[in-house]
Amino acid sequence: MTSPVPASRIPEAVHRRRWAILGVLMLSLLIVVLDNSILNVAIKTISSPAPIGLGASQGQIEWAINAYTLVFAGLLFTAGLIGDRLGRKKVLLGGIAVFGIGSALAAESGSPGQLIAYRALMALGAAFVMPATLAVLMNVFEREEQPKAIGIWAGGVGLAIAIGPITGGALLDHFWWGSVFFVNVPIVILALILMTWLVPDSRDPRPGRLDPVGVVLSVVGLVLLVYGIIKGGELADFTDAKVLATIIAGLVVLAGFVVFEKRSSHPSLDVTYFKNKVFSAAMSAIALVFFALMGVTFFGVFYTQSVRGYSPLESGVLMLPLACAQLIFAPRARLLVDRFGNRATTTGGLVLIAATLAAFAGFEADTPIWILEVVFFLMGTGMAHIMTPTSVVIMQALPREKAGSASALSNTFRQVGGALGIAVLGSVLATSYRNGIEGKLGMLPPALRGKAAESIEATLGVADKLGPQGKALVAPAADAFLHAMHVTALCGVGVALAGAVVTALFLPGKPPAAQQGEKETELVATAE
C-alpha cells in the first residue's frame, strides 16, 4: 500500500483526482494543438480562390500560421508570470474563453488579412492555456510521478496531431473552410465546464513582476525577423534592401531584448537559466526539432495534395502514422531514458528525424505511398523520443513554484523554433520553386507571371483559368515543386543534425546504477 502524500506538498483531495485533472488538462491542450494540426490540411483549400477558399498567397498562408506562433511565443513569458501571480486556474479559464472567441471569428473571416488578425487573437488565448496546463500538472503530481505524467501529457500532443488532420479533412469534405476553426468552439465549452469543476487553483507565493518592455521587444524583434525572412522568400531575393533592413532590425531588437533582460530586476526571460548547459541543450533540441518538423509539415501538405492529388481528408489520413507513433512512444520514452540516459535517447531521436527528412529529399511524384507512411511513422517516433526527455529535463530544472516559467520557456522555444522553421524553410521552398518555374512561364502574359511563380497553388490556379492551354503548366509546376521540396528537406536535415550534435555534447548520459533512485534530481543542476 502506498504511503499517504504529505499534506505540505499536495492536498490529499487533489492527489486522489490527479489523473482526472490530467485528463482535463490534456483536453485544453488538445484544442490548442488541434487547431494547428487541422490548419495543416486546410492550407491548400484556404489558398484556393473564392468561393472555395480565400485566395491566400503562400506568404499570407505563412502569416496565418506565424501570426499565431509569434503572438503565442511572445506572450508566453508574461502569461506564465500572470498565472503564477493570479492563479493558474483563472488564467487557464480566461485563456480558453479567448481562444474560443477567436476561433469563432476566424471561421467567419472574409479575407486573408482578417484570418491573420483572428489567428493572432486565438494565440492570445492559447498563450495563457499552454503554460498553465504544465504548471498545474507539476503542482498536482509528486516529483516521482512527474515524468510519467509529462509523458502522458506529451502523448496528448500526439493524439491532437492524429485527430487534427483527419477531422480537418472530414470537415473540408462536407463544410466550408471556416469549419476547421469553428470546430474548436464546442470543445472550448466542454473544457470550461470540466475545468471549473475539477482543476484546483495554484500560484507562486513569490511571483515575479511583469515585464511589459521585455514582451514588446521580444514580439517586435521576432515579427521583424520573420517578416524579413518571409518577404525574402516571396521576392526570391534576400539581398533586397528592404528584406535585409527588416531582418537586421529584427536581430538588433532581439539583441536589445537579451541585454534588457540581463539588466532587469524582474526579467520575463531569466537568461541566467541558460548558464546551465544541460538546460540550454534541452531548449535547443526542442527549438531545432520544431524548426525542421514545422517546415516539413508545411511543404508536405502541398506534396500530398497538389502533386499527388489526394483530398484534404486523404491527406489527413496519410499523416496518421506520424501521430500514432507519438501517441504510442511519448508515454514510453521514459523507459529508454531509464535504460540509456537522456543523451542517447534524445540524440538518437534527432538522428532519426534527420534520416526521415533525408528521405523526403528522394520523394518523387510516383514514390510508393507506403514509403511515405513509414517515413511519417519514424518521424513521429523520433519526435516522441525528443519531446518527453527534454520536457522532463526542463520542468525539473526549476523549483515547483516556478513551473509556469519553466513551461513558458519550453513552449516559447518550441513555438519560436516552429515559426522560424516555417519562415526559413518556407522561404527556401518559395525561392527554389520560383527559380525552377519562372523559365516555364513564357507562355503567360507578363502581368500573370509574377503571381503564377509564387507557389505551386498559384501556378495551378492560373493554369486552371487558362483552360486546355494551361495544362502545359501542370507537369513543370510539379517538377519545380519537387526540386524545391528536395532542397528544403536537405536544409531540414542539416538543422536536425546540428541539434543532435548539441544534445550529444551537453545532455547527461545514463547515471551510475547507485544513482538510479535519484536520477531525476541528477538530470540537471540548479540554474544559477
C-alpha positions as CSV (number, residue, x, y, z in Angstrom):
1,M,0.0,0.0,0.0
2,T,1.4,3.4,-0.9
3,S,2.2,5.9,1.8
4,P,0.0,9.0,2.0
5,V,1.1,12.1,0.3
6,P,2.3,14.7,2.7
7,A,-0.2,17.5,3.2
8,S,2.5,20.1,3.0
9,R,3.2,19.0,-0.6
10,I,-0.1,18.2,-2.3
11,P,-3.5,18.1,-0.5
12,E,-5.0,14.6,-0.3
13,A,-8.2,15.6,-2.1
14,V,-6.2,16.9,-5.1
15,H,-3.9,13.9,-5.1
16,R,-6.9,11.5,-5.3
17,R,-8.2,13.1,-8.5
18,R,-4.8,13.9,-10.1
19,W,-5.4,11.6,-13.1
20,A,-8.8,13.1,-13.8
21,I,-7.2,16.6,-13.6
22,L,-4.5,15.4,-16.1
23,G,-7.3,14.4,-18.5
24,V,-8.9,17.8,-18.3
25,L,-5.5,19.5,-18.8
26,M,-5.0,17.3,-21.9
27,L,-8.4,18.4,-23.3
28,S,-7.3,22.1,-23.0
29,L,-4.0,21.2,-24.6
30,L,-6.0,19.3,-27.3
31,I,-7.8,22.4,-28.6
32,V,-4.6,24.4,-28.8
33,V,-2.6,21.8,-30.7
34,L,-5.7,20.6,-32.7
35,D,-6.1,24.0,-34.3
36,N,-2.6,24.0,-35.8
37,S,-2.8,20.3,-37.0
38,I,-6.2,20.9,-38.5
39,L,-4.9,24.0,-40.3
40,N,-2.1,22.0,-41.9
41,V,-4.6,20.1,-44.2
42,A,-6.6,23.3,-44.8
43,I,-3.6,25.2,-46.2
44,K,-4.3,24.3,-49.8
45,T,-8.1,24.9,-49.5
46,I,-7.6,28.4,-47.9
47,S,-5.1,29.3,-50.7
48,S,-7.7,28.4,-53.4
49,P,-9.7,31.3,-54.9
50,A,-13.1,32.2,-53.6
51,P,-15.7,30.8,-53.0
52,I,-13.7,27.6,-52.2
53,G,-11.1,29.5,-50.1
54,L,-9.8,33.0,-49.5
55,G,-7.3,33.0,-52.4
56,A,-4.4,33.5,-49.9
57,S,-0.9,33.6,-51.3
58,Q,1.9,31.4,-49.9
59,G,3.2,34.4,-47.9
60,Q,-0.3,35.1,-46.4
61,I,-0.6,31.4,-45.5
62,E,2.7,31.6,-43.7
63,W,1.5,34.6,-41.8
64,A,-1.8,32.9,-40.9
65,I,0.4,30.2,-39.3
66,N,3.1,32.6,-37.9
67,A,0.7,35.2,-36.6
68,Y,-0.4,32.5,-34.2
69,T,3.0,31.2,-33.3
70,L,4.7,34.6,-32.8
71,V,2.0,36.1,-30.6
72,F,1.8,32.8,-28.7
73,A,5.6,32.7,-28.2
74,G,5.9,36.4,-27.4
75,L,3.3,36.3,-24.6
76,L,4.2,33.0,-23.0
77,F,6.6,34.6,-20.6
78,T,4.1,37.1,-19.3
79,A,1.3,34.6,-19.4
80,G,3.3,32.2,-17.1
81,L,4.0,35.1,-14.7
82,I,0.4,36.2,-14.7
83,G,-0.6,32.6,-13.9
84,D,2.0,32.4,-11.1
85,R,0.6,35.7,-9.7
86,L,-3.2,35.5,-10.2
87,G,-3.7,31.7,-10.1
88,R,-3.2,29.1,-12.9
89,K,-6.9,28.1,-12.9
90,K,-8.1,31.6,-13.5
91,V,-5.8,32.3,-16.5
92,L,-6.5,28.8,-17.9
93,L,-10.2,29.5,-17.9
94,G,-9.7,33.0,-19.4
95,G,-7.3,31.8,-22.0
96,I,-9.6,29.1,-23.2
97,A,-12.5,31.5,-23.5
98,V,-10.5,34.0,-25.6
99,F,-9.3,31.1,-27.8
100,G,-12.9,30.0,-28.4
101,I,-14.0,33.6,-29.3
102,G,-11.0,33.9,-31.7
103,S,-11.9,30.6,-33.3
104,A,-15.5,31.6,-34.0
105,L,-14.3,34.9,-35.5
106,A,-11.6,33.2,-37.7
107,A,-14.2,30.8,-39.1
108,E,-16.1,33.9,-40.5
109,S,-13.0,35.7,-41.9
110,G,-13.8,37.4,-45.2
111,S,-10.1,38.0,-46.3
112,P,-6.6,36.7,-45.6
113,G,-6.0,39.8,-43.5
114,Q,-8.9,39.1,-41.2
115,L,-7.9,35.5,-40.8
116,I,-4.4,36.6,-39.8
117,A,-5.8,39.0,-37.2
118,Y,-8.2,36.5,-35.7
119,R,-5.4,33.9,-35.6
120,A,-3.4,36.4,-33.5
121,L,-6.4,36.7,-31.1
122,M,-6.6,32.9,-30.8
123,A,-2.9,32.9,-29.9
124,L,-3.5,35.5,-27.2
125,G,-5.8,33.0,-25.5
126,A,-3.6,30.0,-26.2
127,A,-0.6,31.7,-24.6
128,F,-2.4,31.6,-21.3
129,V,-3.5,28.0,-21.8
130,M,-0.3,26.1,-22.6
131,P,2.0,27.2,-19.6
132,A,-0.9,26.8,-17.2
133,T,-1.5,23.2,-18.1
134,L,2.1,22.1,-17.3
135,A,2.2,24.3,-14.3
136,V,-1.0,22.7,-12.8
137,L,0.4,19.3,-13.7
138,M,3.6,20.0,-11.8
139,N,1.5,21.0,-8.8
140,V,-0.8,18.0,-8.6
141,F,1.8,15.3,-9.1
142,E,4.6,14.3,-6.8
143,R,8.1,14.5,-8.3
144,E,8.4,10.7,-8.8
145,E,5.2,10.7,-10.9
146,Q,6.0,13.8,-12.9
147,P,8.0,12.0,-15.7
148,K,5.1,9.6,-16.3
149,A,2.5,12.4,-16.2
150,I,4.6,14.5,-18.6
151,G,4.9,11.5,-20.9
152,I,1.1,11.1,-21.0
153,W,0.7,14.9,-21.4
154,A,3.1,14.7,-24.4
155,G,1.1,11.8,-25.7
156,G,-1.8,14.2,-25.8
157,V,0.0,16.2,-28.3
158,G,0.3,13.1,-30.5
159,L,-3.5,12.5,-30.0
160,A,-4.2,16.0,-31.2
161,I,-1.9,15.6,-34.2
162,A,-3.7,12.4,-35.0
163,I,-7.2,13.8,-34.7
164,G,-6.5,17.2,-36.3
165,P,-5.7,16.3,-39.9
166,I,-8.4,13.7,-40.2
167,T,-11.0,15.9,-38.5
168,G,-9.9,18.8,-40.8
169,G,-10.1,16.7,-43.9
170,A,-13.6,15.4,-43.0
171,L,-14.8,18.9,-42.3
172,L,-13.4,20.2,-45.6
173,D,-15.1,17.4,-47.5
174,H,-18.5,18.4,-46.1
175,F,-18.4,22.1,-45.0
176,W,-16.8,25.4,-45.8
177,W,-13.1,26.1,-45.0
178,G,-14.0,28.0,-41.8
179,S,-15.4,24.9,-40.2
180,V,-11.8,23.9,-39.3
181,F,-11.8,26.8,-36.8
182,F,-15.4,26.6,-35.7
183,V,-15.0,23.0,-34.5
184,N,-12.9,24.4,-31.6
185,V,-16.0,26.2,-30.1
186,P,-17.8,23.1,-28.6
187,I,-14.5,21.7,-27.3
188,V,-13.9,25.0,-25.6
189,I,-17.3,24.9,-23.9
190,L,-16.7,21.4,-22.6
191,A,-13.3,22.2,-21.3
192,L,-14.6,25.3,-19.5
193,I,-17.2,23.2,-17.7
194,L,-14.8,20.4,-16.7
195,M,-12.0,22.8,-15.5
196,T,-14.4,24.8,-13.3
197,W,-15.4,21.6,-11.7
198,L,-12.1,19.6,-11.3
199,V,-9.0,21.7,-11.6
200,P,-7.5,23.2,-8.4
201,D,-6.0,26.7,-8.3
202,S,-2.4,27.3,-7.5
203,R,0.0,30.2,-7.6
204,D,3.6,31.1,-6.9
205,P,3.9,32.5,-3.3
206,R,6.6,34.8,-4.6
207,P,5.6,35.7,-8.1
208,G,7.9,37.8,-10.3
209,R,6.9,41.3,-11.5
210,L,5.6,41.7,-15.0
211,D,7.9,42.8,-17.8
212,P,6.0,44.8,-20.4
213,V,9.1,46.2,-22.0
214,G,10.6,42.8,-22.5
215,V,7.4,41.4,-24.0
216,V,7.2,44.3,-26.5
217,L,10.9,43.9,-27.5
218,S,10.6,40.1,-28.0
219,V,7.4,40.3,-30.1
220,V,8.6,43.2,-32.2
221,G,12.0,41.6,-32.8
222,L,10.5,38.2,-33.8
223,V,7.9,39.8,-36.1
224,L,10.5,41.9,-37.9
225,L,12.9,38.9,-38.3
226,V,10.2,36.5,-39.6
227,Y,8.6,39.2,-41.8
228,G,12.0,39.8,-43.4
229,I,12.6,36.1,-44.0
230,I,9.1,35.5,-45.5
231,K,9.4,38.6,-47.7
232,G,12.8,37.4,-48.9
233,G,11.2,34.1,-49.9
234,E,8.3,35.9,-51.7
235,L,10.8,38.0,-53.7
236,A,13.3,35.2,-54.1
237,D,15.9,37.8,-53.3
238,F,17.4,38.0,-49.8
239,T,19.7,40.8,-50.9
240,D,16.8,43.2,-51.4
241,A,17.4,46.3,-49.3
242,K,14.1,46.2,-47.5
243,V,14.5,42.5,-46.8
244,L,18.0,43.0,-45.3
245,A,17.0,46.0,-43.3
246,T,14.0,44.2,-41.8
247,I,16.0,41.1,-40.9
248,I,18.8,43.2,-39.4
249,A,16.3,45.4,-37.5
250,G,14.8,42.2,-36.0
251,L,18.1,40.9,-34.9
252,V,19.1,44.2,-33.3
253,V,15.8,44.4,-31.4
254,L,16.2,40.8,-30.2
255,A,19.8,41.6,-29.1
256,G,18.4,44.6,-27.2
257,F,15.8,42.3,-25.6
258,V,18.6,40.0,-24.3
259,V,20.6,42.9,-22.9
260,F,17.5,44.4,-21.3
261,E,16.5,41.1,-19.7
262,K,20.1,40.6,-18.3
263,R,19.9,44.0,-16.6
264,S,16.3,43.9,-15.5
265,S,15.5,43.1,-11.8
266,H,12.3,41.3,-13.0
267,P,13.1,39.8,-16.4
268,S,10.4,37.8,-18.2
269,L,13.2,35.7,-19.6
270,D,15.8,34.9,-16.9
271,V,18.8,34.4,-19.1
272,T,20.8,33.1,-16.1
273,Y,18.9,29.8,-16.5
274,F,20.9,29.3,-19.7
275,K,24.2,29.1,-17.8
276,N,23.2,25.6,-17.2
277,K,24.5,23.7,-20.3
278,V,22.0,20.8,-19.8
279,F,19.1,23.2,-19.7
280,S,20.3,25.1,-22.7
281,A,20.9,21.9,-24.7
282,A,17.4,20.7,-24.0
283,M,15.9,24.0,-25.1
284,S,18.0,24.0,-28.2
285,A,16.8,20.4,-29.1
286,I,13.2,21.4,-28.8
287,A,13.6,24.5,-30.9
288,L,15.6,22.8,-33.6
289,V,13.3,19.7,-33.9
290,F,10.3,22.0,-34.4
291,F,12.2,24.2,-36.8
292,A,12.7,21.1,-39.0
293,L,9.3,19.5,-38.5
294,M,7.1,22.6,-39.0
295,G,8.9,23.3,-42.3
296,V,8.3,19.7,-43.4
297,T,4.7,19.8,-42.5
298,F,4.3,23.0,-44.5
299,F,5.6,21.5,-47.7
300,G,4.2,18.0,-47.0
301,V,0.6,19.2,-47.4
302,F,1.4,20.6,-50.9
303,Y,3.2,17.4,-51.8
304,T,0.3,15.1,-50.9
305,Q,-2.5,17.4,-52.2
306,S,-1.0,19.4,-55.1
307,V,1.5,16.9,-56.5
308,R,-0.1,13.6,-55.6
309,G,-3.7,14.7,-55.9
310,Y,-5.0,13.5,-52.6
311,S,-8.1,15.1,-51.0
312,P,-7.8,17.0,-47.6
313,L,-9.3,14.0,-45.8
314,E,-7.0,11.6,-47.6
315,S,-4.0,13.9,-46.8
316,G,-5.1,13.9,-43.1
317,V,-5.2,10.1,-43.0
318,L,-1.8,9.9,-44.6
319,M,-0.4,11.8,-41.6
320,L,-1.9,9.4,-39.1
321,P,1.3,7.2,-38.7
322,L,3.2,10.3,-37.5
323,A,0.6,11.0,-34.9
324,C,0.1,7.3,-33.9
325,A,3.9,7.0,-33.3
326,Q,3.8,10.0,-31.0
327,L,0.8,8.6,-29.1
328,I,2.5,5.2,-28.7
329,F,6.0,6.2,-27.8
330,A,5.7,9.6,-26.0
331,P,4.4,7.9,-22.7
332,R,7.1,5.2,-23.1
333,A,10.1,7.3,-23.9
334,R,11.0,7.5,-20.3
335,L,11.7,3.7,-20.4
336,L,14.5,4.3,-22.9
337,V,15.7,7.2,-20.8
338,D,15.9,4.9,-17.8
339,R,17.9,2.4,-19.7
340,F,20.2,4.6,-21.9
341,G,20.0,8.1,-20.5
342,N,18.8,11.4,-21.8
343,R,21.8,11.9,-24.1
344,A,21.5,8.7,-26.1
345,T,17.6,8.9,-26.3
346,T,17.4,12.5,-27.4
347,T,20.4,12.3,-29.8
348,G,19.0,9.1,-31.3
349,G,15.6,10.8,-31.8
350,L,17.2,13.8,-33.7
351,V,19.3,11.5,-35.9
352,L,16.1,9.6,-36.8
353,I,14.4,12.9,-37.6
354,A,17.3,13.8,-39.9
355,A,17.1,10.4,-41.6
356,T,13.4,10.9,-42.3
357,L,14.0,14.4,-43.7
358,A,16.6,12.9,-46.0
359,A,14.0,10.5,-47.3
360,F,11.8,13.4,-48.3
361,A,14.7,14.6,-50.5
362,G,14.3,11.5,-52.6
363,F,10.5,11.6,-53.0
364,E,9.1,11.9,-56.5
365,A,5.5,12.1,-57.8
366,D,5.3,8.3,-58.2
367,T,7.0,7.2,-55.0
368,P,5.0,4.3,-53.4
369,I,2.8,5.8,-50.8
370,W,3.7,3.1,-48.2
371,I,7.2,4.6,-48.1
372,L,5.7,8.0,-47.1
373,E,3.7,6.2,-44.4
374,V,6.8,4.5,-43.0
375,V,8.7,7.8,-43.0
376,F,5.9,9.6,-41.2
377,F,5.8,6.8,-38.5
378,L,9.6,7.0,-38.0
379,M,9.3,10.8,-37.8
380,G,6.7,10.6,-35.0
381,T,8.9,8.0,-33.2
382,G,11.9,10.3,-33.3
383,M,9.8,13.3,-32.1
384,A,8.4,11.3,-29.1
385,H,11.9,10.4,-28.0
386,I,13.0,14.1,-28.1
387,M,10.0,15.8,-26.5
388,T,9.4,13.6,-23.4
389,P,13.0,13.6,-22.1
390,T,13.7,17.2,-22.9
391,S,10.4,18.3,-21.2
392,V,11.3,16.4,-18.1
393,V,14.8,18.0,-18.0
394,I,13.4,21.5,-18.4
395,M,10.5,21.2,-16.0
396,Q,12.7,19.7,-13.3
397,A,15.4,22.3,-13.7
398,L,13.4,24.9,-11.8
399,P,11.6,24.7,-8.4
400,R,8.0,23.5,-8.4
401,E,6.6,27.0,-7.7
402,K,8.4,28.3,-10.9
403,A,6.6,25.6,-13.0
404,G,4.8,28.3,-15.0
405,S,8.1,29.9,-16.0
406,A,9.7,26.6,-17.0
407,S,6.6,25.7,-19.1
408,A,6.6,29.1,-20.7
409,L,10.3,28.8,-21.7
410,S,9.8,25.3,-23.1
411,N,6.8,26.3,-25.2
412,T,8.4,29.6,-26.3
413,F,11.4,27.8,-27.7
414,R,9.1,25.3,-29.4
415,Q,6.9,28.0,-30.9
416,V,9.8,30.2,-32.0
417,G,11.6,27.3,-33.5
418,G,8.4,26.3,-35.4
419,A,7.8,29.9,-36.6
420,L,11.3,30.3,-37.8
421,G,11.1,26.8,-39.4
422,I,8.0,27.9,-41.4
423,A,9.6,31.2,-42.3
424,V,13.1,30.0,-43.2
425,L,12.2,26.6,-44.8
426,G,9.0,28.2,-46.4
427,S,11.2,30.9,-47.9
428,V,13.7,28.3,-49.2
429,L,10.8,26.4,-50.7
430,A,9.3,29.6,-52.3
431,T,12.7,30.8,-53.6
432,S,13.6,27.4,-55.1
433,Y,10.2,27.0,-56.6
434,R,10.2,30.5,-58.2
435,N,13.7,29.8,-59.6
436,G,12.5,26.5,-61.1
437,I,9.2,27.6,-62.6
438,E,10.0,31.1,-63.9
439,G,11.6,29.8,-67.1
440,K,8.5,27.8,-67.9
441,L,6.0,30.7,-67.7
442,G,6.9,32.3,-71.0
443,M,3.5,31.4,-72.4
444,L,1.8,33.7,-69.8
445,P,1.1,37.4,-70.1
446,P,3.7,39.4,-68.1
447,A,1.1,40.5,-65.6
448,L,0.4,36.9,-64.6
449,R,4.0,35.6,-64.5
450,G,4.8,37.1,-61.1
451,K,1.6,35.7,-59.5
452,A,2.0,32.3,-61.0
453,A,5.5,31.9,-59.7
454,E,4.6,32.5,-56.1
455,S,3.7,28.8,-55.3
456,I,2.5,25.6,-56.9
457,E,-1.0,26.5,-56.0
458,A,-0.7,29.9,-57.7
459,T,0.7,28.2,-60.8
460,L,-2.1,25.6,-60.9
461,G,-4.7,28.3,-60.2
462,V,-3.5,30.3,-63.3
463,A,-3.3,27.1,-65.3
464,D,-6.9,26.2,-64.4
465,K,-8.1,29.7,-65.6
466,L,-6.4,29.2,-68.9
467,G,-8.3,26.0,-69.6
468,P,-6.8,23.5,-72.1
469,Q,-3.9,25.8,-72.8
470,G,-2.9,25.8,-69.1
471,K,-2.5,22.1,-68.9
472,A,1.1,22.5,-70.2
473,L,2.0,24.2,-66.9
474,V,0.9,21.3,-64.6
475,A,3.9,19.0,-65.2
476,P,6.5,21.7,-64.9
477,A,4.8,23.0,-61.7
478,A,5.1,19.5,-60.1
479,D,8.7,19.2,-61.2
480,A,9.7,22.6,-59.9
481,F,7.9,21.9,-56.6
482,L,9.6,18.5,-56.1
483,H,13.0,20.1,-56.7
484,A,12.2,22.8,-54.2
485,M,11.0,20.2,-51.7
486,H,14.2,18.3,-52.0
487,V,16.3,21.4,-51.4
488,T,14.1,22.3,-48.4
489,A,14.3,18.8,-46.9
490,L,18.1,18.8,-47.1
491,C,18.1,22.1,-45.2
492,G,16.0,20.4,-42.5
493,V,18.5,17.5,-42.4
494,G,21.3,20.0,-41.5
495,V,19.2,21.6,-38.7
496,A,18.3,18.2,-37.2
497,L,21.9,17.0,-37.3
498,A,23.0,20.3,-35.6
499,G,20.6,19.5,-32.8
500,A,21.9,16.0,-32.5
501,V,25.5,17.4,-32.0
502,V,24.3,19.8,-29.3
503,T,22.5,17.1,-27.3
504,A,25.3,14.6,-27.7
505,L,27.7,17.1,-26.3
506,F,25.7,18.6,-23.4
507,L,22.8,16.3,-22.3
508,P,23.6,14.0,-19.4
509,G,24.3,10.3,-20.1
510,K,23.0,7.4,-18.1
511,P,23.7,7.9,-14.4
512,P,25.6,5.2,-12.5
513,A,23.5,2.4,-11.0
514,A,23.9,3.7,-7.5
515,Q,22.3,7.0,-8.5
516,Q,19.2,5.4,-10.3
517,G,16.9,6.2,-7.4
518,E,17.8,9.9,-7.7
519,K,18.1,10.2,-11.4
520,E,15.5,12.9,-11.9
521,T,17.4,15.1,-9.5
522,E,20.7,14.3,-11.2
523,L,19.4,15.3,-14.7
524,V,20.0,18.9,-14.2
525,A,21.9,21.2,-11.8
526,T,20.1,24.1,-10.3
527,A,20.2,27.1,-12.6
528,E,22.4,29.8,-11.3
